[in-house]
Amino acid sequence: MDIINNLAFGFEHALTVQNLMYCAIGCVVGTLIGLLPGLGPLSTISLLLPLTYSIPTDGSLIMLAGIYYGAQYGDSVSAITMKIPHASSIVACIDGYQMTLKGQTGLALFTAGISSFIGGTVAIVVLATLSPLLGEVGLMFGPADYCALMLFGFFCVSFVTTGSILNGLAMTMIGILLGSIGTDVNSGQMRFTMDLPFLMDGIGLISIALGCFGIAEIVKNLDNHQELTPFSGEINLIPTWPEFKRIIPSALRGSVIGSVMGILPGGGPVLAQFAAYAAEKRFSKYSAEIGHGAIEGVAGQAAADEAAARTSFIPLMSIGIPENAVMALMMAAFIVKGVQPGPNMIATHPDLFWGLVASMWIGNVFLVVLNVPLVRYWLTVFKIPFSVLFPSILFFCCVGTFSINNSLDDVYITATFGLIGYMFMRLGLEAAPLMLGFILGPMLEEYFRRALLLSRGNFGTFFTRPISGTLLALIGIFVAWQLIAFFLDSRKPKAA
C-alpha cells in the first residue's frame, strides 16, 4: 500500500500542466535525437544542461529523463528503417532491418513501440519498489564503504564502456585529476591551476560535458563525410493477432532482463539488448528465425533497452552512484539544481523522487501515442542538411556555456575539451570513464579523508568493515580474472 500511496503522491506532482509539458518536450526531443545519426542522449543532455538553470527543478529533471528514454525509442526507429544504429540499438539492426527488407517496416516499428512500453512499465514498477529499499541499505554505508563502492563502480564502468580495464582506468584517473583542479576545500591551497585565475574554482562540469560529448560528436560526424538518404519505404502499422501474440512473451522476457541489467554497475541499455537477444535465441519457440527478420529479435531487445534505461536511475537516486555516462550527467543535473542523489533523497525530496518516477510512466504513454502513429513523419528529420544542423548545435552550445558565468573563458575551455574529446575518439578511447571520474573524484577524496579521520589514519578500516572489505575483495577478483585472461590470451599461438 505504501508504494501505491507514494505513486499517487508522485502523480499529483507529475500531472501538473507544467511538468506534463516538460515531459512531452523531453520525449519529443529525445525521439528526434535518437533518429539523428551520431547524436544520442549523452551529447543532447550535455548540450541542454545549461538550460536547466532557468527551468524549475522538477521540470528540468523530468525533461532530461524524458530525453534519455525517448532517445532509446528513436534509436530503434533509425536502426530498423535505415540500419543506422546508436550504441543502444545495435541489436535492432539485425532483425529489424531484415524485416524492413521484407516489407515489414510497420510491423517492426509497432513491435519496438509496444515492447518499449511494456519494458518501461515493468521497469517503473521495479524502480518504485527497489529504490526505497536500496535507499535504506545505503544508510548503512560509512565513508570507507562509499570509497570501496566508488572504486568498484570505476572498475566495472571502465571495463564495460571501453572493453579494456587499463584504458578505462586511465581515462577515469584523468577525470579524477581534472576534478581536483581548483581550490582545496580543506587546506585552501590552489591545485593544478597553473596560476590562471579562472581555474581557481575548478573546471566547470558543463564545459567538459559539452566538449567531450557534444562538440566532439559533431566534429567526428563532420569528419566521416557520410551522406545519408531519407527513408522512403512503406509503413503499415497494423499487426495480426498471431503476430501480436509473438510480441508479448519476448517483451516480458526482455523487460525482466533489462530491469536487472539496468541496476547492475556498468550495465545499462547497451548490455541489456545483447543479453535479451541471447535469451531469445535460447528460449524463444521461433529461435530458428531470429537473425533473419523475427519479431522476437526486435521485441526482446526493445523491451530490455527501455527497461534498462529506467532502472539505471535506481543506483543513482538510491545510493548516489551513477552507473554509466548518461547517469553521470543526470547526477550533474541533480547537483546543479541543489539536489544530492543518495540514500536521503527520498526523505528530503519525496515530491521530486516520486514525481520523477511517475513522469516516467507518463512519458511511456507519450512515446506510444506520439511515436507509433507519427513515425513516418519523424523520418523527415533525415532531410535536414548536416551543413545546417551541426553549426546550429555548435552555436547554441557556445551560447549555453557562456550564459552560465557570462565568461568567454568557459567557451574556450569547452572548445578545448571538444578537441580533446575528438582526439580521444580518434585514439579509440571512451570519454565516459573520464566523466565518471570527474564527477565522483571529489566525492571519493572527501570520503577517503573522512574515513581516515574517523579511523585516526588506520588504512585497515577499508578492509575490516564488512561492506568495504567485500567490495575490495570483488575488485581483487575482477583484476585477477583480467590478468589471467590477458596471460592466457598472450600464450595463444598467433595466426600466420
Secondary structure, DSSP 8 states (H G I E B T S, - for coil): -HHHHHHHHHHHHHTSHHHHHHHHHHHHHHHHHHHSTT--HHHHHHHHGGGGGGS-HHHHHHHHHHHHHHHHHHHHHHHHHH----GGGTTHHHHHHHHHHTT-HHHHHHHHHHHHHHHHHHHHHHHHHHHHHHHHHHTT--HHHHHHHHHHHHHHHHHHHHS-HHHHHHHHHHHHHHHT-EE-TTT--EES-TT-GGGTT---HHHHHIIIIIIHHHHHHHHH----------------HHHHHHHHHHHHHHHHHHHHHHHSTT-SHHHHHHHHHHHHHHH-TTGGGTTSS-HHHHHHHHHHHHHHHHHTHHHHHHHS---SHHHHHHHHHHHHTT---STTHHHH-HHHHHHHHHHHHHHHHHHHHHHHHHHHHHGGGGGS-HHHHHHHHHHHHHHHHHHHHT-HHHHHHHHHHHHHHHHHHHTT--SHHHHHHHHHHHHHHHHHHHHHHHTTT-TTHHHHSHHHHHHHHHHHHHHHHHHHHHHHHHHS----
